[in-house]
Amino acid sequence: MFLSVVIPTYNRLPILQKCLRALEQQRLEAPISNYEVVVVDDGSTDETVPWLLHHGGQLPHVRLVQQDHGGPAEGRNRGVDYARGDVIVFIDSDLVVTEDFLISHARRLDQTWRERGDRLCFTYGAVINTANFEDPTSEPHKLRDLSWAYFATGNVAIDRQVLETSGLFDTRFRLYGWEDLELGERLRRMGVVLVRCPEAVGYHWHPALSLEQVPRLIAVEGERAKMGLVFYRKHPTRRVRFIIQFTVLHRLLWELLTLGGLLNERSLRPLLAWLIRRGKPGLAMELLRLPLNRIGVRALYAEARAEGIA
């Protein structure tokens, strides 16, 4: 089994360095014959490309592919085009993995293929969120790390032919959100099953919440709304409506939990600042998710009205 790890990246050099160094420490055992790491730089404006070119000798498994800024869907497709493996592993460039990461995916895939008699499955590893940049793998597993997504590219492995049969990622998803779940919807309809692989652990680093991040987080909700409608236009089903929160239930839920918008990013700012000062940015982020969800759902409905979607 030859594994190709495909990683799109955009202006994430510090954590990308940790990501790639961890991937160089993988244990090579059966059924893995070899592996490669295909890094697709999505038009980064930081020092990502010069650093990769300069340190190539220290990263023997890494191959660099470059493209103009086109988003992660385009980047992942390009990575698959350049990949040489018969199994594709998708991770994000802010994920730091353990040394058993690839062997765990490979063994679970190989076992499931033999049990099923076909390759219509993918493995879904564990993603543990952390704000600890210096030692991300020290973070314990938390209840909020659980994900109910069917196919999320933060940590999955899939047979290349099955992936290509699905049609790969839809490059109309150029902004933030939903391109992986939309592909997952097509895989699900093909009968491709999810196989949990908690031994394949990745530590997803993102900086602790600061008040300076709030405008960008709000902007992301607007992007998710636009991409959510791309998702829904392709799959106009009740299931997808629930996935993207395009239901009356979600509108009522977030209006209720924010007291009709009284709890918003402005009114919560003093409390958020206090929590951050007390060393509880994670709790502050969970609190901020209430108005962010309301913003996202309202933006989704506004986009739908503008496009004449019921």
TITIMI-533036 format. One record per residue: residue in one letter; x, y, z of N, C-alpha, C in turn. Coordinates in steps of 0.02 Angstrom, whole numbers. Atoms other than C-alpha are relative to their C-alpha. Layout:
N
REC; A; X; Y; Z; X; Y; Z; X; Y; Z $
...
! end
This chain:
310
REC; M; 42; -60; 0; 0; 0; 0; 44; 62; 0 $
REC; F; -37; -63; 5; 73; 167; -56; -48; 56; 18 $
REC; L; 44; -53; -23; -3; 315; 37; 26; 68; -23 $
REC; S; -15; -69; 17; -7; 493; -28; -40; 46; 47 $
REC; V; 31; -48; -45; -42; 624; 105; -5; 66; -37 $
REC; V; 11; -61; 38; -119; 775; 19; -19; 56; 48 $
REC; I; 8; -56; -48; -107; 941; 112; -2; 66; -38 $
REC; P; 1; -68; 27; -168; 1107; 40; 19; 48; 56 $
REC; T; -20; -47; -52; -93; 1256; 131; -1; 71; -27 $
REC; Y; 1; -70; 19; -109; 1444; 130; 20; 42; 60 $
REC; N; -26; -46; -52; -2; 1559; 239; -4; -30; 70 $
REC; R; 0; 33; -66; 19; 1435; 382; 69; -29; 16 $
REC; L; -67; 29; -5; 207; 1410; 383; 19; -25; 70 $
REC; P; -23; 25; -65; 240; 1398; 572; -29; -67; 20 $
REC; I; 30; 64; -19; 116; 1258; 604; 12; -52; -55 $
REC; L; -15; 47; 54; 148; 1180; 433; 68; -34; 12 $
REC; Q; -65; 29; -16; 329; 1154; 487; -7; -58; 49 $
REC; K; 12; 54; -48; 270; 1052; 637; -37; -58; -32 $
REC; C; 39; 50; 35; 146; 959; 528; 46; -45; -42 $
REC; L; -43; 38; 46; 278; 905; 401; 53; -39; 38 $
REC; R; -51; 36; -39; 410; 860; 530; -30; -62; 34 $
REC; A; 33; 58; -30; 284; 746; 617; -11; -54; -52 $
REC; L; 12; 50; 52; 244; 661; 452; 64; -35; -22 $
REC; E; -63; 33; 15; 429; 625; 426; 18; -53; 51 $
REC; Q; -16; 47; -54; 427; 522; 587; -45; -62; -1 $
REC; Q; 48; 55; 2; 300; 392; 529; 33; -68; 0 $
REC; R; -24; 70; -1; 326; 207; 566; -22; -35; -65 $
REC; L; 15; 36; 62; 336; 106; 405; -3; -75; 15 $
REC; E; 11; 70; -11; 262; -66; 430; -54; -24; -48 $
REC; A; 52; 28; 42; 151; -184; 331; -68; 21; 27 $
REC; P; -1; 8; 73; 36; -153; 242; 28; 59; -39 $
REC; I; -28; -58; 36; 125; 12; 199; 66; -20; -34 $
REC; S; -63; 9; 36; 258; -5; 64; 41; 64; 0 $
REC; N; -33; -65; -1; 296; 181; 58; -53; 54; 5 $
REC; Y; 47; -56; -1; 218; 352; 73; 34; 64; -24 $
REC; E; -24; -66; 20; 235; 530; 11; -47; 52; 30 $
REC; V; 39; -55; -25; 173; 699; 68; -3; 53; -54 $
REC; V; 8; -48; 54; 104; 810; -70; -29; 65; 29 $
REC; V; 21; -65; -27; 97; 990; -10; -19; 45; -59 $
REC; V; 23; -45; 53; -7; 1103; -122; -4; 70; 29 $
REC; D; 2; -69; -24; 35; 1284; -90; -50; 39; -42 $
REC; D; 57; -34; 32; -121; 1386; -130; 14; 75; -7 $
REC; G; -17; -71; 11; -32; 1548; -177; 18; 37; 63 $
REC; S; -19; -33; -63; 39; 1585; -4; 42; 62; -13 $
REC; T; -39; -62; 4; 111; 1759; 22; 51; 5; 56 $
REC; D; -51; 1; -52; 217; 1711; 173; 62; -37; -27 $
REC; E; -62; 32; 21; 381; 1614; 168; -8; -75; -11 $
REC; T; 11; 72; 7; 301; 1443; 140; 41; -30; -56 $
REC; V; -35; 30; 57; 372; 1409; -33; 76; 5; 8 $
REC; P; -73; -2; -10; 549; 1474; 0; 24; -47; 54 $
REC; W; -21; 45; -53; 557; 1376; 162; -1; -73; -23 $
REC; L; 4; 68; 24; 500; 1215; 79; 56; -16; -50 $
REC; L; -53; 11; 49; 624; 1236; -63; 68; -4; 34 $
REC; H; -64; -2; -34; 766; 1274; 57; 11; -61; 45 $
REC; H; -6; 54; -48; 728; 1131; 178; -21; -68; -30 $
REC; G; 22; 62; 32; 683; 997; 50; 41; -60; 20 $
REC; G; -43; 56; -19; 832; 891; 101; -18; -30; 67 $
REC; Q; 20; 25; -65; 762; 876; 277; -69; -32; -1 $
REC; L; 68; 26; 7; 591; 823; 212; -4; -46; -61 $
REC; P; -6; 42; 59; 625; 677; 96; -66; -26; -28 $
REC; H; 64; 26; 25; 442; 623; 84; -43; 55; -31 $
REC; V; 43; -56; 21; 378; 797; 38; 12; 18; -73 $
REC; R; -1; -27; 68; 336; 851; -139; -42; 64; -1 $
REC; L; 35; -65; 2; 286; 1032; -170; -34; 10; -67 $
REC; V; 38; -19; 58; 151; 1080; -293; -26; 70; 12 $
REC; Q; 21; -70; -8; 107; 1263; -323; -58; 17; -46 $
REC; Q; 55; -25; 41; -50; 1348; -385; -17; 71; 22 $
REC; D; 27; -65; -20; -127; 1521; -388; -56; -12; 51 $
REC; H; 49; 8; -54; -246; 1552; -243; -68; -18; -28 $
REC; G; 64; 23; 26; -399; 1449; -284; -43; -36; 50 $
REC; G; 39; 32; -52; -456; 1374; -120; 19; -73; 11 $
REC; P; -21; 69; -18; -437; 1204; -34; -29; -53; -46 $
REC; A; 27; 51; 45; -553; 1109; -153; 44; -8; -61 $
REC; E; -45; 3; 57; -446; 1153; -302; 68; -28; 19 $
REC; G; -65; 24; -23; -289; 1121; -201; 1; -75; 12 $
REC; R; 2; 73; -12; -342; 947; -147; -5; -38; -65 $
REC; N; 4; 34; 65; -391; 900; -324; 68; -1; -35 $
REC; R; -66; -3; 31; -223; 958; -388; 48; -48; 34 $
REC; G; -42; 47; -36; -137; 860; -251; -12; -72; -20 $
REC; V; 16; 68; 22; -229; 702; -302; 28; -13; -70 $
REC; D; -27; 7; 68; -178; 732; -484; 75; -16; 2 $
REC; Y; -73; 10; -4; 6; 738; -433; 19; -60; 43 $
REC; A; -16; 55; -47; -5; 598; -304; 15; -64; -38 $
REC; R; -19; 64; 30; 73; 428; -343; -30; -59; 37 $
REC; G; 24; 54; -41; -13; 327; -208; -65; -31; -22 $
REC; D; 64; 32; 13; -156; 203; -219; -50; 15; 55 $
REC; V; 43; -24; -54; -225; 273; -55; 15; 73; 11 $
REC; I; -7; -72; -12; -255; 459; -27; -19; 14; 73 $
REC; V; 13; -23; -68; -244; 531; 149; -6; 76; -2 $
REC; F; 9; -73; -3; -314; 706; 174; 9; 23; 72 $
REC; I; -3; -36; -63; -260; 814; 319; 6; 74; -15 $
REC; D; -11; -72; 7; -255; 1002; 347; 70; 18; 21 $
REC; S; -69; -19; -13; -93; 1097; 360; 12; 25; 71 $
REC; D; -8; -18; -71; -125; 1141; 543; -12; -60; 45 $
REC; L; 9; 62; -38; -133; 958; 598; 68; -31; 14 $
REC; V; -62; 33; -20; 10; 877; 695; -18; -71; 21 $
REC; V; 21; 69; -10; 2; 687; 694; 52; -39; 41 $
REC; T; -44; 44; -37; 76; 546; 797; 38; -45; -48 $
REC; E; -40; 42; 43; 204; 422; 730; -38; -61; -26 $
REC; D; 42; 57; 22; 69; 287; 714; -58; 22; -44 $
REC; F; 57; -28; 37; -45; 398; 611; -13; -39; -64 $
REC; L; 11; 32; 65; -20; 321; 439; -10; -75; 7 $
REC; I; 8; 73; -8; -1; 141; 497; -69; -17; 27 $
REC; S; 67; 12; -26; -165; 156; 592; -52; 4; -55 $
REC; H; 46; -4; 57; -258; 215; 437; 8; -61; -45 $
REC; A; -14; 54; 48; -174; 83; 329; -27; -67; 26 $
REC; R; 23; 65; -27; -212; -64; 444; -76; -4; 3 $
REC; R; 73; 1; -3; -393; -14; 470; -31; -6; -70 $
REC; L; 24; 6; 68; -419; 9; 283; 9; -72; -26 $
REC; D; -14; 67; 24; -336; -157; 241; -46; -52; 31 $
REC; Q; 45; 46; -34; -439; -250; 371; -71; 6; -27 $
REC; T; 68; -10; 24; -602; -172; 311; -8; -23; -71 $
REC; W; 3; 24; 69; -564; -208; 128; -8; -76; -1 $
REC; R; 3; 73; -1; -537; -392; 169; -67; -24; 27 $
REC; E; 65; 20; -28; -695; -402; 275; -57; 12; -49 $
REC; R; 54; -18; 45; -804; -316; 146; 5; -33; -69 $
REC; G; -10; 26; 67; -728; -388; -11; 0; 53; -54 $
REC; D; -6; -55; 47; -721; -216; -91; 34; 58; 37 $
REC; R; -35; -58; -29; -643; -44; -60; -46; 59; 10 $
REC; L; 49; -55; -8; -802; 57; -37; -5; 22; 72 $
REC; C; -1; -25; -69; -752; 134; 128; 55; 52; 5 $
REC; F; -56; -45; -16; -642; 269; 203; 7; 0; 76 $
REC; T; -12; -4; -72; -562; 285; 374; 1; 72; 22 $
REC; Y; 7; -67; -28; -595; 435; 483; 35; 0; 68 $
REC; G; -39; -2; -61; -465; 473; 615; -26; 49; 51 $
REC; A; 19; -46; -55; -477; 570; 778; 35; 67; -9 $
REC; V; -28; -68; 2; -451; 758; 778; -9; 31; 69 $
REC; I; 1; -31; -67; -405; 839; 945; 20; 73; -8 $
REC; N; -14; -71; 7; -415; 1028; 948; 45; 25; 57 $
REC; T; -47; -27; -50; -276; 1122; 1037; 22; 70; -19 $
REC; A; -30; -66; 11; -211; 1298; 1058; 72; 1; 24 $
REC; N; -68; 6; -25; -44; 1235; 1125; 48; -7; -59 $
REC; F; -44; 2; 58; 77; 1280; 986; 65; -35; 15 $
REC; E; -65; 28; -16; 235; 1227; 1076; -2; -77; 5 $
REC; D; 5; 72; -10; 173; 1052; 1117; -72; -23; -14 $
REC; P; 70; 15; 16; 10; 1017; 1023; -22; -70; 18 $
REC; T; 20; 69; -13; 14; 829; 1051; -10; -16; 74 $
REC; S; 12; 10; -71; 3; 852; 1239; -73; 11; 19 $
REC; E; 69; -16; -14; -180; 903; 1226; -41; -64; 11 $
REC; P; 43; 58; -10; -304; 777; 1300; -61; 2; -46 $
REC; H; 61; 4; 39; -456; 717; 1205; -58; 28; 41 $
REC; K; 55; -34; -35; -611; 820; 1249; -66; -17; -34 $
REC; L; 66; 16; 27; -797; 794; 1224; -14; 43; -62 $
REC; R; 15; -44; 57; -806; 944; 1107; 43; -15; -61 $
REC; D; -39; 21; 59; -677; 861; 993; -38; -50; -43 $
REC; L; 39; 49; 39; -808; 734; 937; -32; 34; -60 $
REC; S; 29; -27; 62; -869; 761; 759; -51; -49; -27 $
REC; W; 52; 42; 30; -1027; 697; 677; -1; 8; -76 $
REC; A; -5; -8; 73; -973; 745; 501; 10; -69; -33 $
REC; Y; -8; 64; 34; -981; 604; 374; 68; -6; -33 $
REC; F; -65; 0; 33; -825; 651; 277; 31; 68; 10 $
REC; A; -33; -64; -14; -709; 787; 340; 75; -8; -14 $
REC; T; -68; 9; 25; -539; 815; 261; 54; 17; 50 $
REC; G; -51; -10; -50; -452; 854; 424; 39; -63; 16 $
REC; N; -34; 62; -19; -408; 669; 443; -38; -60; -29 $
REC; V; 32; 57; 32; -470; 539; 318; 48; -34; -49 $
REC; A; -38; 38; 49; -397; 402; 207; -49; -40; -42 $
REC; I; 48; 32; 46; -481; 328; 53; 37; -28; -61 $
REC; D; -27; 29; 60; -442; 217; -95; -3; 50; -57 $
REC; R; -4; -51; 52; -388; 324; -241; -54; -10; -54 $
REC; Q; 49; 12; 53; -501; 240; -370; -71; 18; 23 $
REC; V; 66; -18; -27; -654; 259; -258; -8; 76; 1 $
REC; L; 2; -73; -2; -611; 442; -232; -10; 30; -70 $
REC; E; 5; -27; 68; -589; 474; -418; -67; -15; -31 $
REC; T; 67; 16; 25; -752; 385; -458; -52; 49; 25 $
REC; S; 48; -48; -29; -841; 508; -344; 0; 67; -36 $
REC; G; -5; -64; 34; -783; 654; -451; 43; 51; 35 $
REC; L; -44; -45; -38; -664; 731; -322; -40; 60; 27 $
REC; F; 32; -58; -32; -700; 902; -245; -28; 47; -53 $
REC; D; 32; -50; 44; -815; 1030; -325; 37; 66; 9 $
REC; T; -41; -60; -6; -705; 1181; -362; -41; 64; 2 $
REC; R; 41; -59; -13; -853; 1299; -350; 2; 21; 73 $
REC; F; -8; -17; -71; -819; 1293; -164; 67; 35; 8 $
REC; R; -62; -39; -2; -689; 1432; -166; 8; 38; 65 $
REC; L; -3; -34; -65; -732; 1511; 2; 1; -53; 55 $
REC; Y; -5; 45; -57; -735; 1436; 176; -61; -45; 7 $
REC; G; 52; 44; -23; -836; 1282; 211; -34; -45; -51 $
REC; W; 46; 46; 31; -933; 1130; 151; 27; -42; -57 $
REC; E; -22; 38; 57; -826; 1064; 8; 12; -74; 16 $
REC; D; -12; 70; -19; -779; 907; 104; -65; -36; 17 $
REC; L; 64; 32; -16; -954; 873; 170; -41; -13; -63 $
REC; E; 36; 11; 63; -1024; 893; -6; 27; -62; -35 $
REC; L; -29; 61; 28; -902; 762; -70; -23; -60; 40 $
REC; G; 24; 54; -42; -953; 655; 78; -70; -21; -17 $
REC; E; 69; 17; 19; -1134; 665; 23; 0; -43; -63 $
REC; R; -4; 41; 60; -1086; 596; -148; 28; -70; 16 $
REC; L; -28; 64; -19; -981; 459; -69; -53; -43; 35 $
REC; R; 52; 36; -36; -1125; 411; 46; -50; -30; -49 $
REC; R; 48; 24; 49; -1241; 395; -104; 30; -56; -43 $
REC; M; -34; 55; 35; -1112; 282; -187; 5; -63; 41 $
REC; G; -6; 57; -44; -1121; 166; -38; 67; -7; 33 $
REC; V; -66; 0; -32; -949; 214; 27; -11; 13; 75 $
REC; V; 16; -4; -71; -953; 185; 215; 57; 31; 40 $
REC; L; -46; -30; -47; -868; 278; 356; 24; -54; 49 $
REC; V; -29; 46; -48; -749; 174; 463; 40; 41; 50 $
REC; R; -35; -38; -51; -695; 254; 626; 70; -29; 13 $
REC; C; -69; 21; -13; -508; 247; 659; 30; 46; 53 $
REC; P; -22; -46; -52; -477; 331; 827; 75; -4; 15 $
REC; E; -72; 6; -12; -297; 267; 831; 40; 48; -43 $
REC; A; -33; -48; 44; -253; 386; 689; -14; 70; 26 $
REC; V; 14; -62; -37; -238; 542; 796; 36; 59; -32 $
REC; G; -29; -63; 22; -210; 718; 732; -19; 55; 48 $
REC; Y; 11; -56; -46; -193; 872; 841; -8; 64; -41 $
REC; H; 17; -58; 42; -279; 1020; 758; 15; 64; 39 $
REC; W; -19; -61; -35; -193; 1180; 811; -35; 61; -30 $
REC; H; 23; -67; 19; -277; 1349; 806; 12; 45; 59 $
REC; P; -18; -44; -56; -230; 1501; 908; -59; 11; 47 $
REC; A; 51; -15; -50; -324; 1537; 1068; -38; 64; -20 $
REC; L; 42; -57; 19; -467; 1660; 1045; 28; 65; 27 $
REC; S; -13; -69; -20; -425; 1844; 1049; -55; 43; -30 $
REC; L; 54; -42; 26; -546; 1987; 1021; 16; 25; -70 $
REC; E; -19; -21; 67; -447; 2035; 866; -24; -49; -53 $
REC; Q; 22; 50; 48; -507; 1874; 784; -74; 6; -17 $
REC; V; 73; 0; 7; -693; 1915; 800; -23; 23; -69 $
REC; P; 23; -19; 67; -713; 2013; 636; 11; -54; -52 $
REC; R; -13; 54; 48; -633; 1871; 538; -48; -58; 10 $
REC; L; 47; 53; -14; -743; 1743; 625; -70; 16; -27 $
REC; I; 64; -21; 28; -896; 1843; 575; 1; -4; -76 $
REC; A; -6; 4; 73; -833; 1855; 395; -4; -73; -23 $
REC; V; 2; 71; 18; -811; 1666; 393; -72; -25; -2 $
REC; E; 70; 21; 1; -995; 1644; 435; -34; 22; -64 $
REC; G; 27; -22; 64; -1038; 1746; 281; 23; -45; -57 $
REC; E; -26; 46; 51; -926; 1634; 175; -34; -67; 4 $
REC; R; 34; 64; -9; -1002; 1478; 249; -72; 3; -27 $
REC; A; 68; -7; 26; -1175; 1544; 205; -1; -5; -76 $
REC; K; -3; 3; 74; -1127; 1570; 22; 15; -71; -24 $
REC; M; -18; 68; 20; -1046; 1398; 10; -54; -50; 20 $
REC; G; 55; 44; -20; -1191; 1319; 104; -53; -4; -54 $
REC; L; 50; 0; 53; -1307; 1370; -37; 26; -37; -61 $
REC; V; -28; 41; 54; -1188; 1294; -165; -13; -74; 15 $
REC; F; 12; 68; -23; -1203; 1133; -64; -74; -18; -10 $
REC; Y; 71; 15; 3; -1393; 1144; -56; -26; -3; -71 $
REC; R; 22; 2; 69; -1415; 1182; -240; 19; -67; -33 $
REC; K; -20; 65; 27; -1320; 1022; -280; -41; -57; 30 $
REC; H; 35; 53; -36; -1415; 918; -151; -59; 31; 39 $
REC; P; 56; -33; -34; -1584; 999; -113; -43; -48; 41 $
REC; T; 34; 49; -42; -1632; 877; 23; -8; 25; 72 $
REC; R; 9; -18; -70; -1692; 888; 202; 64; -13; 40 $
REC; R; -63; 16; -35; -1530; 805; 259; 50; 57; -7 $
REC; V; -49; -54; 10; -1423; 942; 182; -24; 64; 33 $
REC; R; 26; -58; -36; -1538; 1076; 251; 22; -2; 73 $
REC; F; -20; 6; -70; -1501; 1010; 425; 76; 8; 8 $
REC; I; -72; -6; -5; -1315; 997; 391; 22; 73; -1 $
REC; I; -21; -70; 7; -1301; 1180; 338; -41; 47; 45 $
REC; Q; 43; -39; -45; -1431; 1239; 467; -49; 45; -37 $
REC; F; 47; -38; 41; -1553; 1297; 333; -71; -24; 15 $
REC; T; 66; 21; -21; -1710; 1258; 433; -29; 51; 48 $
REC; V; 34; -44; -48; -1840; 1352; 535; 22; -18; 71 $
REC; L; -22; 21; -67; -1785; 1249; 685; 65; 35; 20 $
REC; H; -64; -32; -16; -1609; 1319; 675; -9; 75; 9 $
REC; R; 13; -72; -10; -1674; 1496; 654; -28; 13; 69 $
REC; L; 30; -9; -66; -1781; 1479; 809; 50; -15; 56 $
REC; L; -48; 20; -51; -1643; 1392; 907; 49; 57; 16 $
REC; W; -52; -50; -13; -1511; 1527; 884; -30; 68; 20 $
REC; E; 34; -60; -25; -1636; 1669; 906; -15; -7; 74 $
REC; L; 16; 13; -70; -1689; 1590; 1070; 62; 4; 44 $
REC; L; -60; 4; -42; -1513; 1556; 1134; 38; 66; 4 $
REC; T; -32; -66; -3; -1456; 1733; 1094; -50; 54; 22 $
REC; L; 52; -47; -22; -1616; 1813; 1161; -17; 49; -54 $
REC; G; 18; -43; 56; -1661; 1878; 990; 56; 46; -23 $
REC; G; -57; -41; 20; -1487; 1947; 962; 26; 46; 54 $
REC; L; -26; -41; -55; -1466; 2034; 1129; 70; -24; 22 $
REC; L; -67; 27; -12; -1319; 1918; 1160; 36; -2; -67 $
REC; N; -36; -4; 63; -1205; 1967; 1018; 73; 14; 13 $
REC; E; -73; -8; -8; -1020; 1994; 986; 18; 65; 35 $
REC; R; -13; -64; -33; -1033; 2173; 1051; -20; -3; 74 $
REC; S; 22; 2; -70; -1135; 2143; 1209; 41; -51; 41 $
REC; L; -40; 50; -35; -1028; 1991; 1251; 73; 19; 7 $
REC; R; -71; -17; 2; -864; 2079; 1224; 33; 7; 69 $
REC; P; -32; -4; -67; -830; 2125; 1407; 9; -68; 33 $
REC; L; -5; 67; -29; -867; 1947; 1463; 53; -42; -35 $
REC; L; -51; 36; 38; -761; 1874; 1324; 70; 23; 20 $
REC; A; -66; -27; -19; -617; 1989; 1370; 19; -24; 70 $
REC; W; -14; 23; -68; -632; 1940; 1553; 20; -74; 1 $
REC; L; -17; 71; 3; -631; 1754; 1512; 69; -11; -30 $
REC; I; -66; 6; 32; -479; 1775; 1400; 54; 20; 49 $
REC; R; -49; -21; -50; -387; 1870; 1536; 8; -52; 55 $
REC; R; -3; 52; -52; -429; 1730; 1658; 28; -66; -26 $
REC; G; -30; 60; 28; -347; 1604; 1543; -51; -52; -23 $
REC; K; 52; 46; 23; -510; 1529; 1478; -25; 19; -70 $
REC; P; 22; -18; 68; -511; 1570; 1292; -45; -53; -32 $
REC; G; 43; 52; 27; -591; 1401; 1253; -73; 10; 20 $
REC; L; 68; -14; -23; -743; 1443; 1358; -27; 63; -35 $
REC; A; 21; -61; 35; -749; 1616; 1279; -21; -17; -72 $
REC; M; 18; 20; 68; -751; 1534; 1107; -66; -36; -3 $
REC; E; 63; 36; -2; -893; 1419; 1154; -58; 49; 9 $
REC; L; 51; -51; -10; -992; 1570; 1214; -11; 41; -64 $
REC; L; 5; -40; 62; -953; 1667; 1055; -36; -38; -55 $
REC; R; 33; 39; 52; -1020; 1522; 951; -75; 13; -3 $
REC; L; 72; -14; 0; -1197; 1571; 1003; -17; 55; -50 $
REC; P; 16; -51; 50; -1201; 1737; 909; 28; -15; -69 $
REC; L; -27; 18; 66; -1090; 1668; 771; -48; -45; -38 $
REC; N; 49; 42; 33; -1218; 1533; 735; -60; 40; -24 $
REC; R; 56; -42; 21; -1357; 1662; 731; 19; 40; -61 $
REC; I; -23; -39; 58; -1255; 1770; 612; 3; -45; -62 $
REC; G; -6; 44; 57; -1221; 1620; 501; -67; -20; -29 $
REC; V; 66; 21; 23; -1402; 1562; 492; -36; 58; -33 $
REC; R; 32; -59; 31; -1466; 1738; 458; 32; 16; -67 $
REC; A; -34; -13; 64; -1335; 1761; 322; -21; -51; -53 $
REC; L; 22; 53; 46; -1387; 1595; 244; -70; 16; -28 $
REC; Y; 67; -16; 24; -1569; 1647; 236; 0; 63; -43 $
REC; A; -4; -60; 42; -1522; 1818; 167; 26; -17; -70 $
REC; E; -26; 22; 64; -1419; 1736; 30; -53; -38; -39 $
REC; A; 53; 39; 33; -1563; 1617; -7; -54; 45; -30 $
REC; R; 50; -47; 26; -1686; 1761; -25; 26; 35; -61 $
REC; A; -30; -36; 56; -1567; 1852; -140; 2; -43; -63 $
REC; E; -5; 45; 56; -1554; 1698; -250; -68; -32; -17 $
REC; G; 66; 27; 14; -1740; 1657; -244; -8; -73; 19 $
REC; I; 5; 69; -23; -1715; 1492; -151; -47; -1; 60 $
REC; A; 49; 4; -55; -1860; 1443; -39; 32; -29; 62 $
! end
